[in-house]
Amino acid sequence: MFSVYGVTGQVFTGTLEAMDRVHRLARARSVRAIDQDGDEFGVEAVVAHPSQEAVRAYRNMLPEDLERGPLVHAGQVMSRPVVTVRDDATAAEAWRILHEQHVRQAPVLDAGGNLIGIVSERDLLTAIDVDGGEVIENLRRRVRDVMTTPVVAAAPVTDIRRVAAAMLTGGVDGVPVVGEDDQLLGFVSRSDVLRAVIQDPPLSLWR
């Protein structure tokens, strides 16, 4: 289960598929094709309903002794306590926090402790110049001016494969984990997902 948080609070909660439908309406456009009778049809329909021959061929490629590993949830692999920054902090202050804590991004909280965005080193470099790890020029912009918002967050029981899919879809390097009370519990980074994949017992990605 995923939620989306912005400066006005929670703006969405639901499955990955529902979130994708909501946030891709503007860019999604069906590719049309013409069948042999001259009628239009969506190419996505062909992808959604592959031929039985194709399905059988795919299954024949799978090893018979395929080991299906256990589900791994976001709450099991998330990093905590979470490194966070306030939205009213300067870009230079946020950079120092990330640099000192050896992280590349951090959730952004407002004065009430509510999750409202995420800020990365890349975001901060639009407002500061850094040389040798030290800020040498500062435009004195606040984190709220450069952060990414709204931000996608996952529930603790979300399968990490779905978290990884959300990262790829959203083009982000990490996903905050929030509880039922909307409180920030942890953070799942790409490194956390990769670490879970190589742990024993192995995580099967064929499920």
Helices and strands as residue ranges (DSSP letters): E 2-6, E 9-14, H 16-23, E 32-34, E 40-42, H 43-48, H 52-61, H 74-77, E 85-86, H 91-101, E 105-109, E 115-120, H 121-124, E 128-131, E 134-138, H 143-146, E 151-154, H 160-170, E 174-178, E 184-189, H 190-198
